[in-house]
Amino acid sequence: MELAEYMSRLWRRKWIILGVAVLFALVDIVVFLVLPRHYQATAVLEVGQVNSLLGNPGQGNLISRQSLPSSIQPQTQTYLKLLDSASVFDEAKSKVQTQLGVPAADINFSYSSRGEAETGNGNDLIHIDATSDNAAVAMYAANSLSTVLIEQAQKVNLNAANQFIDQVNKQQIAPIDQKLASVRNESEKLKTQTGGDVAARNARIDELQDQVNGLTDSRKQYSDIIARMQINEALDANSLSVMSPAVVPTSKAAPAFLKTGVVAAVAGLLIGIIAAAVMDRRRSNKTAP
């Protein structure tokens, strides 16, 4: 069958095709009118670039946007995952309850979050959208979620830094200090001895002093790592901040009617074409000798 003939047959059934498309669009309109609408408030947080101080002693290097595997920083991804935790929701709800002075049962809200790379300065943005039947609850929820996220992020960074520092102290610095004490003790004993092979004793004292110098240098390197880790933790603690707090919404947010309507109409049009093609084929099969 040639394309022109096929299109001609479909055109004869244009009312079926258009009817299905209109039906889908009408269903979308009904759903749009039936769906409940809520107040939505949005808070925006800014995530500064990650500072890497451990990789280059004595110098803090910003990780360039080009070196990151995705459009947002791994640290931003961590914050978004933290937002999904039940502890953040519970703590934010408690804050809203305290601010409004109403029972917890009267506070109902839901929220979503998304991250995006901020053009120009390499920072990221986190959008927190809180929805509720109550405009004030939506605003307080968005701002409380921002506050809780910042607080918990600081705790996570601090705990990670403290665990790392404790590990370095226990596994690296403590053994060095023990060895230093032993070497220095032996050196002091040799210095107080008299008689015997003086040359051999002095050679041993010099050897022990070299060990002291080497151990001291190693200890300083690990101490520098701890110092950089503490600076890094302080910088990370300030890397997340509220850029734009939520305000009380003045109108309820409506579903994306235009977008869903177009999708529904297109889907109906395609289904209508398929239905028309099936009907035409069945009719051709019945009339065939």
N, C-alpha and C positions, 0 to 999 in steps of 0.2 A: 504494500500500500504506500502510495506516494505521500509525502508530507502535506502537500496542498489538500489532498483528499481527506487525510486524517484531521487536519485543522478544520476543514469544512464540516465534518461530522461533529466535531466538538462544538463548533459554533452553533449548530442546530440545537444543541443541548445547553446553550449558554445560560438559560434561566435556571437550570439545575445547578450549574457551577456557581452562579452569582447567589442563588438562594442559600447554598451551603455556606458560602463566605459570609453572607449577611447574618445567617443563623449563629455562626461562631462569634461574630462581632456583637450580636445582641446578648449572647451568653456572657461575654466579657463585660458588657455594660451592667447586666444584672448583678454579676459578681462584684463589680466595682461599687454598686449602690448598696449591696448587702454587707460587704466587708466593714468591720468597725474601724474607725479612725482614732488615732491616738495623738497626744502631744509628744513631740520629739525635741529634745535638747541635745546639743552637741558641745563637747569640750575638746579642745585641741592641745596636745602636748608636743613638745619638741625634744628630740633626742639628739644630743651633740655627737660629733664623731668620736669613735672609740680611740682612746689614747693608749698606745703601746709603749710602755716604759721599760719593760723587762727585756725586750729584744735588743735594745741598744743602750748599754749602760751610760748614765749621765746625760741622756737626751730623750725627750719625748717626741715620738713620731706619730703623726696622724696617718691612719690607714686611708689611702686614697679610695674614692668611690670606684675607680676603675678596677681596683684589686678585689672588690667584693664580689662574691658569686651570684648575688641577686640584687634586685633593685633597692632593697632596704638592708640595713646592717644586721648582722647576726644578733647583736644586742637588742635591736628593735624587735626582732622575731621572738626573742626570749621574753620581752615585756608583753607582747601580744599573747603569748602562751600563758603568762602569769595572770593576765586579765581574765582568762577563761576558767581559772580555778575557783572552786566553790568558796574558798576562804576570802577571796577578794569581794565576791558578791555579798557574803554574810556580813563582813565588816562594813562594807559600804551601806548596806541596809540599816545596820545599827547606827551609823552616823546620821543617816536621813531621819531615822526615828528620833534621835536626840535633837536634831535641828528643828524638826516640825513639832515635836512633843506629842505625837499621836501613837497609838498602839501599833505594834509591828504588823498585826493582821490587816490594818488599813493601808499599809504601804505595799503597793504592787507596781513593779516595773520590770522591764526587760532591757537588755542592752546588747549592742554589737560593737565591734571595733575593727579598724582597718589601719594599715600603715602605708605610707607613701614616701618616696624620696623627695626631699625639698630641693628644687633646682637652685643652682648658684652657689650655695655654701656647703653642700655635702651633708647637711643634717637631714634627719627624718622627722616626719610628722605622724602622730598617732591620733586618730579621730575616735572618740568614744560617743556613740549615739545611744541615749537612754530614752525609752518610750514609756508612757504611762497615761492613764485616763485623767490624771491630775497634773496640771502644768507645773506646779511648784515641785511636785515629786520628781518629775522628769528633770528639772534643772538641778535640784539637790542631788539626785542620783548620779547624774553625769559628773558633777563636781566632786562628789564623794568618791566615786570610782577613780577619778584622777588622783585625789589625795592618797587613797589607799594604795594605788599602784606605785606612787612615788615612795611611800613609806616602806612597802614590801620590797621594792627594788633595792632600796638602800640597805635593808636587812640582808638580802641575798648577796649583794656585793660585799658587805662587811663580813658576813659569815665565810664567804669564799676566801677573802683576803686573810682572815684570822686562821682558817684551816691551813692555808698555804704557809703562813708565817710559822705556825706551830710545827708544821712538818719540817721546815728548814731548820728551825731551832733544835728539834729533837734528833733529826737524822744527820745533820751536817755540822752545826755549830757546837752542839754538846760534845760529840766525840773529839772535835778539834780542841776544845777547852780542856778535856781530860788529858789529851796527849800533850798539850802545852804545859799543864801543871806537872806532868811526869817528867818531861824534858827539863823544865826549869829547876825542878827539885834535884834532879841528878847533877845538873850543872852547878848549882849552889854547893852541893856536897863536895864536888871535885875542887871547887875554888877554895874550900876551907881545909883541904888535905895538905899535909906537908910531907916532905921526903918522897922516896920512891922515884919513879921515872917521870921527871917533870915535863920532859918534851912530849911523852905520850899522853900525859894528863892534859897538857895545853892543847894538843891536837884534838883530843876528845872534846874539850870545852868548845873549841872552834866549830867542831862538827855539830855539837848540840846547838850552838848559836845559829848555825845555818838552818837547822831544823826549826828553831823558834821563828826565824825570819820567814821561812816558807809557810809555816802554819799560820803565822800572823797575817800574811798576805792572803791566804785562803780564807781566813775568818773575815777579813775586811771585804772580800768579794761577796761572801754570803750576806754580810751585814748591809752592803750596798744594795743587794737584791731585795732584802726586806724593806729598806728605806724606799726604794723605787716602787715596791708593791704598795706601801702605805700611801705614797703620793698618788699612785694610779687609782687606788680605791677612793681617795678623796676627790679626784677628778671625776670618776665615774658616778660618785654620789651626787654630783652637781650636773651631770649630763642630761638628766631628765627633769624637765620643768614645764609648768603650765604656760602655754603660749596664748591661749584664748579660752577663758572660763565660759561655761554655759550660762545662758540667760534664760529667763522665763519665756517659753514660747507663747506667742499671742494667738496662734491658730493651730488647728489640728492638721497633722501631716496626712496627705491623701496618697493612696497607692499610685503607682506610675501608670495612669490610665492610658495615656497616648501610646506608650511603649507596648503595653500588653495588648491594647486594641489592635495595633498594627500587626503584631505577631499572631493574634487570633484570626484576623482577617486573611492573612497570608496562608496560615494553616488551613483555614476553611476553603480557600481558593484551590489549594493543592488537592485537598480531599475531594472537593467538588469535581475537579478534572479527572481524578482517578475513578470516581463514581460514574461520571459520564462515559468514560472509556469502557468500564466494565459493562454498563448497560448497552452500549453500542455493540460490543462484542457478542453479548448474549442475543441481541436481536439479529445480528448477522448469522449466528449459528442456527437460529430457528428458521430463518428464511432460506438457508442454504439447502439445495436439493439433496 
